[in-house]
């Protein structure tokens, strides 16, 4: 059994380690941000890690912040997540939208995942990815997604859970505009097909979040290739933690963003 498998939250060893790290990260967040809202956010993350999400505390809090920022900017569109696992990060975004006083109405959430685990990585994803891959890695369950939404008292009326490979599902969804696109898809082919299919639906000034940008080379290369092939300029990546980044979709004419 390889080390990555042992450390994966698909297994007990990884769950214990990730749970401990989540607790430490939440406490550190509270130390740096001693406010009532911070206490609520930390409590939310501890309910999600490790059973419902593999996303770090910093990235979860960033997703919460970006949803509420999209509301303050009055951006139209839905929230889309590609790579759901057990629904923790999606629930965090749902809570952010529901509890936001600036939100006029609840945004729809579109949750895409194979719910069969990650596909096999290609040569573009690097040697480590190929050597450590195992069948069923990140195998999520729709039942757990629904469970965490009910636990947080989030209505499933505005949630579309769509099982299947991205190649088969993204292009067939009746999805018009996107305010926030969360890509937690690991490999080159998966990230690339998400961008090819959904990037044009992201509104100008909308947010694109890349969970694995500095974790797997395939994710990084897919983003670089897509932006180059489509001659997209003005993208400014912002670091969230060791692995995650996000950016705002530039305005076509000015190439400027509204993030601060």
N, C-alpha and C positions, 0 to 999 in steps of 0.2 A: 504494500500500500504506500503510495507516494505522499510526500509531505503536504502538498497542496490539498490532497484529499482529506488528510487528517485535520487540516486547519479549516476546511470548508464547513460552513454552518449547515450543510446537509448531514453532518455527522456530529455526534455528541461532543467530541473533543473540541471541535471548532465552535460549537454553540456555547460551551463554557467560556472559552477564551474571548469570543466576541461579546458575550454578555458582560464579562468583566471589563473589557475595554469600553463598552458602551456606558457602563456605570461611571468609570473614571472620566470619560469625555463629558458626560452630563454634569458631573460635579465641577469640572474645570470650567464648563460653560457658565455655571451658576456663580462661581467665584469671580469670573470676569464680567458677568452681567447680573448683578444682584438686584433683580426686579421681579415683580409679581408675574409679569408675562413670561419671564425666563423660567421661573419655577414651573409654570404650566407646560411650557415647551419641553423642559427636561423630563417632566412626568410622562408626557406623551411618548417621547423617544424610548423611555424605559419599558413602556407597555408593548412597544413594537419589536425591540431587539431582545433576543435573536430569532424569535419564532416566526415573525412576519416580514422581516426585512434583513437584507445584507448590507444596506446602505448605512454609512457612518452617521454619527450624531451631527457632525457639521453639515453634511450634505442634506440630511433630513430637515434641519433648521433652515438651510438655504432654500429648499423647495417651499417651505412654509412662507418664508419671506418673499420669494418671487411671486407666488400666487397673490399675496396681498398687495405687492407692488403693481402687478398687472391690473388689479382692481382699482388702485389709486390712479393709475394712468388711463383708466376707462378703456382698456384694450378689449375689443370684441374677440369672441372665439372661445373654444373649448380647451380643456386640459387633456393632454394625450400622454400616455406612458407606454413605451415599447420596451418590454422586459419587466414583468410585474412580480414574478415569484409568488409570494404569499400575500401581497397587497399592502405591505406596511407603508411604503413611500407614497402609494396612491392614497391611502387613508390619511396620511399626514397632509397631503395637498387638499383632500376633501374637507378636513377639519379647518384648514386655513381659509378656505373659501366660505364655509358655513359660518364661521365665527367672525368674519370680517365685516365691520360696520360699513365699510366703503363699497361692499358688494351689493349691486342692485338686485341681482337674482342669482340663484345657484347655477354655476357652470356645469355643463355636461362633462363627465369623465369617460374617456375611451381607454380601455386597458387591453393591450395586445400582448399575448404571450403564447408560446407553443403549449405550455403546461405539460411538456414532455421532457423538459431539460434543454440545455444548450445544444445546438447542432455541433458537429465536429469542426474544429478550427482548420483553417487552410494554412498553406505555407506563409501567407501574408501576416498571419497572427503571431509568428515567432516560434522559436524552438520550445520555449517553456510551456506555452499554451498547448502545443501538440503533444509534448511528452507527459504532461500532467492531466490531460483530458480524461474523463471517465464518463461512461454512459449514465445519464440521469443527473448530471451536474446541474444544479439550480432547477430541480424539478419542483415546480410550484403546484398548488392545488386551488382550483376555483372555490372550493368549499371554504378554505381558510380565508380567501379574499373576502367572501361574503360575510364570514364570521367577524373579521376585524372591523368591517364597515358597520355591522349591527352593534358590535361592542362600543363603538364610538358614536352610536346613534346617528349614523349617516344614512340617508335615504338611498336605497338602491334604484329608485325610480330614475335618477339622473346618471346612472352608471351603466356603461356598456362593456361587459367582459367578453372578449372575443378570442377564443382559443384557436390555435393554428399557427403554422409557419408564416412569417411576415410576407413572403412571396405570394401567399394565397389569400391573405386577409386584408392587408393595408389598402390595396387598390380597390377593394369591393365595399369598404365601409362608407356609409353615407355621411361623410365628414367634410364640412365646408371650410371652416376657419379655425385656427389654433392660436391661443394666447400663450400657452406654455407647452413645449414639447420636451418630455423627459426621455432621453435615450439611455437605457441601461441594457445594452445589447452585446457588449463584449467584443465580438469578432468583426473583422473587416466586412464580410459580405452582409452581415445583419445590419450594421450601422449604415452601410452604403445604401441598402435598399430602403431603409427608413428615410434617409435624407432625399433620395431620388423620388420617393413617393409622397412625402409629407412636407418637405421644407417649403415648397411653394404655397402651402396652405397656412403657414405661420404668418401672422400679420406683421407689418413693419413695426419695429419696436417690441415685438414679442420675444419671448425667451426660449432659447434652446439650451438644454442642460445635458452634458455628456458625463455620465457616471464613471466611465472607464478610460478617459482620455489619456491619463498618464499611467494606467495600469497595464493596458495591452497595446502593443504597437499597431495592431490591425485597426483598432478604433481610431487612433491618431491618424493613421495613413488614410483611412476612409474619409475623414473630415477634410484633410488636406487635398485629397484628390477631388472630392466633390466641389469644394470652393474654387479650385483651379479650373476644373472642367467647365464650370458654369460662370466663370469670370466674376465671382462675387468678391467684392472688395469692401473694406471698412469693418471687417469682423475683428472685434477686440475680445480675446479670451480672458476671462477672469477666473483666477484660481480659487477653489473652495477649500480643498484640503490636498493631501498628498496625491490623490488620484483624480478627483473631480474638477471640472471646469464648467462655465456657462458663458453664453454671450447673448447679446440682443441682436435681432435681425436688423441690419442696417436699412436706412431709408434709401430707396433706389437712386434718387436724384442727388442727395447730399452726402450719402455715405457716412451719416452721423448717427449716434445712438443717444438715447435719453436716460441711460443708466447713470447713477451717481453713487 
